[in-house]
Amino acid sequence: MHVTGRRPDGYHLLDSLVVFADIGDRLKVALSPGAPSMTVTGPMAEGVPADGRNLCLRAAYLFGADAAIALEKHLPAEAGIGGGSSDAAAVLRALTALTGRPVPPGTEALGADVPVCLDAHATRMRGIGEVLAKVPALPPLNAVLVNPGVAVPTPEVFRRLATPDNAPMPELPALADPAALALWLGDTRNDLEAPAREVAPVIGEVLSALEAQPGCLLARMSGSGATCFGLYPDTDSAGKAAAALREAQPGWWIHPTILR
């Protein structure tokens, strides 16, 4: 997550490699009379609003469709993994399928990650989220996602950013295996990690715990935090790392996944 500038209107300019996990929330969307509405259930539903603060509901208003949205929340909220943006993109795709109308322009107004989540393929994301470019095909990445149960509000992280004027991400070459990609990622940055660790020092503990697992190729914070990821050479090592972390930290949200 490279932060490369700030526009006069206050929006930060980003340069980031975005990949997608094989886990997520679940949504049901149906057209209904009256204004858009939604419900939130699921194991991670606590504290998730079902009103105009929720990106799913805002997506329905942006689309201009009256819809009933049922969100089953499995990902932690305010976690830096784009769960809310991905949910909003899913609502937009569902409304396109239900109405036959295209997704309206300006989805970045909902959140920087919404445009890239509409496509849901590994992508280089720049600008305020609206500049998207294909990247060379990535090898499937065995990873473990860990969130320590601490919400990290994105605006607070950006407020603590020392400077918005940082170097962009280097060009991504074609890489054949996870170890090569991890080596390349080692020369990139997440400019939001330092301010996020000021907000939630436990992020440092999460990164250390991931790095300590056998076979870890790389451990980094995702987005604006507090979720972190560790990359591992294969499914077996990722599964063993997740099991060891769950035993050591039963209160943390821990999931092995494949990133693509």
N, C-alpha and C positions, 0 to 999 in steps of 0.2 A: 504494500500500500504506500506508494510514493506520493507525497503531496508536493506539487510543483508550482503552486502559485495561489493567488486569491483574487477574485474579480472585484470590481468596485462595489457590486451589490452584496458582497460578503460571502458568496459561494466559493468554496475551495476547489482548486483544480487537482485532479487525481490522475494517477497513472498506475494501473494495477493489473495483475494477472488474476482473472476470476475463473475458478473451476467449480464443479458441482458435485455434491455428495449423493449417495444413493439412499439417504434417509431424509425425512422431512415431515412437515405437518400434513394433515388431510383436510380436504375441502369438499363441500357439496354446495352447488350453486343452482338455483332454480329461479325462473322468472315468476314474479308475483305482483299482484296489484298493490298500489301504494308505494311509499318511499322505500329505498333500500334499507334492509335490516340485517342483523346478524346475531348469531349466538356463538359462544366460545366454550368448549368443553375440552376434556383431555387431561393427561397427567401434568402438563405444564401450563394449564389455563390460569392459574392463580395470578392475579394482578394484570392480566391482559385485558385491555378495555374492549368493549363491544359497541363503542360509539364512534363519533367522528374522528377520534384520535387514531383509530385503527386503519391501517393502509388498505385493508380489504374493502372496507366500507367506502373509503375515499376513492378507491379504484372504480367502484360501481357508480358513484356520482360522476367521476370523470367520464366514464363510458356513456352516461345518460340512460341507464337502464334500471328499471325497478326490479330488484332481485332480493331473494332471501339467501343469505350466506350462512352456512354452518361450518365453523372452523374447529377442527379437532387438533389441539396444540400438543405437539410432541417435542419440539425444539425449545430450548430456553429463549426467553425474550431478552431484548437489549443485550445480545450476546456477541455481536460482531460477525455473524455468519450469514446475514442476509435473509433470515427466515421470514420476516415481515414483508420484505420486498418480493421474495419468491412467492409468497402467498398472494400478494396483490397482483403479480403477473399471472398467476394461475386463475384468479378471478377474471382478469381481462381476457385471457384465452377462452375461458368457459363462456363468457358473455358473447364473444365472437362466434363460437360454435352454436349458441342458442339463438342468436339473432341474425346471423349471417352478415353482420356489419363488421368492418375492420376496426382494429384497435385505434383509437384517436391518437394524434400526435401529442407530444409534450408529456409523455409518461415520466420523464425525469423530474417533473414537478412533484410527483409523489415521493420520490427518493432516488438517490443517485444509482442504486443498484437495480431499479425496476426495469430499465431498458435491456440490460444484459440478461436479466432473469426471464424476459419474454422469449429469448432465443435459447437459453439454457444449454449452451455449449461453451467449452473453454474459449475465452476471449480476452483480448487486451482492451481494457476500459479506460478511457481518458476523458478530459474535460470535466464536466460535472456529472458524468455518467452517460452522456449522449453520444460520445464518439467511440464507436466500437470497431474493432479490427480482428479478423481471424488470426489465429496463431497456428504454427505447425502442429500437427497431430501429437498429442501427448500420450505417453504410455499410461495405462491405468495405475493409479497411485494408491497403494495400501496405506491407510492413515488411521490414526486414533484422534478423535475430537474430545476435548476435555473442557468443561466449564465448571468453575469452582462454586457456582451458585451465587455469584455476585453480579448484579446488574450494573452495567457501565454505560451511562447515557452518552451517546455520541457527541452532543453539543458540548458537554463538559470536557471531553477529551480534546476536541478542537480548540476550545478556549485555552487549554494549557499547552498547546503546540508552540514550541519555541520560535519557529519561523515557518512560514508557508512556502518559502522559496528554496526548494531543494531540487537536486538533479533528477531527471526522469529515469524510468526503468530502462535498463539496457535491452537491446533487441534480443528476442528469444530465438535461438537457433533450433534446428531440428534435433531432437534428442531421443535416443532409442530406448533408454531404460530409466527406471526411477533413480538410480544412483547418479546418473549424469544430470538429470533434472535437479536433484537435490544439490549437487555441486554448483550448478548455475544459480539456483535460488540463494545459495550461500553468499553470493556477491550482490544480492538485492537487499532492500530494506523494507521495514514497516515503520514509517515515520511517526505513526501514532502509538507505537509501543511504549516509548518513554513517558508521554503524558498519561497513557492509560495505566501504567504502573504507579504513577502518582495517585491516581484515583483509587486503584485496587492493587495494592502491593502483592496480593496473593497470586497475581499473574506470574510473578517471578518464581514462586513455588511450583506452579503448574508446569512452566517451561523446564525447570530443573528435573521434575518428576518424569516428564516425557523423555528428556535427554538421557536419563539414567537407565532407561529400559534397553535391554540388549538389542542390537541391530538398528537403533534409531539413526536414520540418515540426516534428519534435520528436524528441529522443533522451532516453531514460530507462533506468534500471536496472529489471529485472524481478524482482519478488518480493524475495527476500533475496540475490540476486546469485549468481554474478558475471555472468550473461548480461544483456546490454543490448539494447534495440531502438531502431531508428530508423524513423520513419514517413515515407513519401514519397507524392507526389501520384498516382503511377500505377505500373504494373508496369515500364515501361521505366526510370524513374528508380531504382526499387528494384533492378532487375537490374544496372544500371550501377554503382550504389553497392556492391553485393555483389562485383562483379568487381574494382572498384578496391581494395576492402578486402582481397580474397584476394591480389591482387598485392602489396600493401604488407605484409600480415601472413599469410604462408602457414601459419604455425603455429596460427592462430586457427580456431575452428569458426565458419563464416559461412554463413548460409542466408537467401535471400530467401523470403518466405512471404506468405500472405494471412491476416490476422486477422479473425475474425468474432465 
